[in-house]
Every structure is written in C-alpha cells, then in structure tokens.
C-alpha cells in the first residue's frame, strides 16, 4: 500500500510532515513540448503548465518545491490511476511518461502522501498517435494482461487457505500461510492500485489510514490480521470476520483485473513503482513490521518488475540498447543478492527480516537504488520513435 511507507526517521529527514492541504492553481506557459506537462508541487499548490494536451504519449515533468515528500498522479475522472510517481523528496525532480486516449483526466499532487491531494482537471484532445504503436508492444500488453490475471487466480486459493486457518483459530497455520498468500498481489500491485479502492481494503498499514479513520473499525486486510497473529498472538471474532472480508475483496480484484487499463508505459511505470515499494517499505522493514516476512514481498515485487521489463525489452533494446544492458546487469545483481537469504531458490522460505543486519539492509537498499534509477527510464524507451 502506497500510504505511510516512510519510517519516522525518513519522514523527519525529508520534512515529510503529514498534513491536510487545500487549494489548486494553474500556471501559464507551454512547458518544453506539446506532450510535456510541467507539474510543480508545493505544500499547498499543484501547478500545471497546461490543461489541454494532445492524446498519445504525455510526459509529466514534476518538481517538488515544497517542504514535504509528495506524490503525483495522473487519474481518470473516477480516480482510477493512469500513472503515478511516489516519494518525490523536497527539492527534487521526476519525469514520468504515460499513454492516454482523448478524454478528461486529473492531475493530483499529494504533499505528505495522504488524502485525495490537490487536483487539476486536464484534458487530452484529438486522436493521438497510439494507433501507430509497435505491434510487439501490443503483444507485450496482452501477455502481461494474462500474467496479472494468472497472479490473481493463483492468489485466491492461497488466501483462502490463510483465511481458513484464521477462521479455525489456528495461529500457527495462519502464520505459515500468510506470506505465501501475498506473493501474487505483490507481483502485480500497481495494477491493483490502479483501481483506487481495492488496495486500501486489503493492503493498508495502520499508519496508512486516512485522517478520521478508526483502526478498530476501518482497518481491514492482510496487515490487520498480521498484527493480530504476530503481535497479539490470538484470533477473535473480529479477525474471523476480517478473514472473510479479505477473500471478498480479493475476489473483487480477481474479477476486475482483466478490465484494467494497461499500456506499455503503464507496465514500465508499474515496474518502477514496484521498486519504489521495495525502497520505501520492504528495505526499511515497515511493510511486514510484525511478521518480518519483508523479503518474500521484496522478491515478489522484483519478480513483477522484471516480468514487465522482459516483455518490453525487445522494443526497449532497439530504442536504448545501453539502458537494457544496464537493466539486465542490475536485475541479475539484485536477484543474486536476494537469493543469499534463502537456502532453496525454488522456495519462498526467506530469512526473517529482523535477522538481517543494518549493514546487509544497506547493501539491499543500494542494489534497489542502482536498479530503480535506470528502470525509471524504461517508459521513455518503449515510446514509438
């Protein structure tokens, strides 16, 4: 879940005080191209350089001039996510490429990374150039769509085994089933997050709840059950109800994932988002703070990112051979580093993350960062030249 991934120390270091903000203004200017929108985020404004742009490929050139860590979204009117960029520190810049059809959209800046953000209504006009897309990219999208559906389909029986153990009051069996039930979700989380309403139900942490939400009544999903199992060490009637609700919500995800809006650029951006998930949640130990199964999620995130990359690589390699060479090297290095934490590379029996030293966590973080930087360029490399 994207909200509240940063640790307290990181939040202080980046002055990412979580606060509600209001207001939204538009800035004049043409940016540096018809398909480029300059987005300037401050603590109380979200300024965009244009409110209309040609359909097709669009690039958000984001600059955070505020004092808080922010994130920027390109949204459909119903709040489904077209693309996003999270964890943009004060004084830093990011660029993200997306593919859009003609229609209405919204750009949202979220200083403090909570709430609905400060929003601008924008519009893509005309027919764009998406019809000229390389047919190999259409094949990549089709194959990826099959992959995300398969991950959802495979998750359900694993989650049902987890829920069955919870409902039986079997703490040991539930603990054993917990991490495995999350693998398919973690591999494809950006697609699930694109719907907007499913992720907060199944994968939110307690400190990721929105202001005004009560943990006792509003906190649902895997991590609520994780806390009961590992911290409380007991299962009550509330947990049994939540186990049933988790399955209901995951079935909703399974039924909707085939209808997700997927493009080559959303695949590439999703790969980068998965690395961001690792950097801000898994490496810090924030994600699985009770179970310490972070390395299972870590591996699944990397596998999902690598799947997107492999499907897009034929086109990306033609457009930017140096980039794909570096990505091959960095994926291999990170995979090798992760494999050192499991005796059997065919299983997901990873070392408990509380047993991983700070020095080793630093090595993992460095490897993630070394991959994330070139991976952020993948979306631009699959845009048809």
C-alpha positions, 0 to 999 in steps of 0.5 A: 500500500502506497500510504505511510511507507516512510519510517519516522526517521525518513519522514523527519529527514525529508520534512515529510510532515503529514498534513491536510492541504487545500487549494489548486492553481494553474500556471501559464506557459507551454512547458518544453513540448506539446506532450510535456506537462510541467507539474510543480508541487508545493505544500499547498499548490499543484501547478500545471503548465497546461490543461489541454494536451494532445492524446498519445504519449504525455510526459509529466515533468514534476518538481517538488518545491515544497517542504514535504515528500509528495506524490503525483498522479495522473487519474481518470475522472473516477480516480482510477490511476493512469500513472503515478510517481511516489516519494518525490523528496523536497527539492527534487525532480521526476519525469514520468511518461504515460499513454492516454486516449482523448478524454478528461483526466486529473492531475493530483499532487499529494504533499505528505502522501495522504488524502485525495491531494490537490487536483487539476482537471486536464484534458487530452484532445484529438486522436493521438498517435497510439494507433501507430504503436509497435505491434510487439508492444501490443503483444507485450500488453496482452501477455502481461494482461494474462500474467496479472490475471494468472497472479490473481487466480493463483492468489485466491486459493492461497488466501483462502487457505490463510483465511481458513486457518484464521477462521479455525483459530489456528495461529500457527497455520495462519502464520505459515500461510500468510506470506505465501498468500501475498506473493501474487498481489505483490507481483502485480500491485500497481495494477491493483492500485490502479483501481483506487479502492481495492488496495486500501481494503486489503493492503493498508498499514495502520499508519496508512489510514486516512485522517478520521479513520478508526483502526478498530473499525476501518482497518481491514486486510492482510496487515490487520490480521498480521498484527493480530497473529504476530503481535497479539498472538490470538484470533477473535471474532473480529479477525474471523470476520476480517478473514472473510472480508479479505477473500471478498475483496480479493475476489473483487480484484480477481474479477476486475483485473482483466478490465484494467487499463494497461499500456506499455508505459503503464507496465514500465511505470508499474515496474518502477513503482514496484521498486519504489515499494521495495525502497520505501517499505520492504528495505526499511522493514515497515511493510511486514513490521510484525511478521518480518516476512519483508523479503518474500514481498521484496522478491515478489515485487522484483519478480513483477518488475522484471516480468514487465521489463522482459516483455518490453525489452525487445522494443526497449533494446532497439530504442536504448540498447545501453539502458537494457544492458544496464537493466539486465546487469542490475536485475541479475545483481539484485536477484543474486543478492536476494537469493543469499537469504534463502537456502532453496531458490525454488522456495519462498522460505526467506530469512526473517527480516529482523535477522538481517543486519543494518549493514546487509539492509544497506547493501539491499537498499543500494542494489534497489537504488542502482536498479530503480534509477535506470528502470525509471527510464524504461517508459521513455524507451518503449515510446514509438520513435 
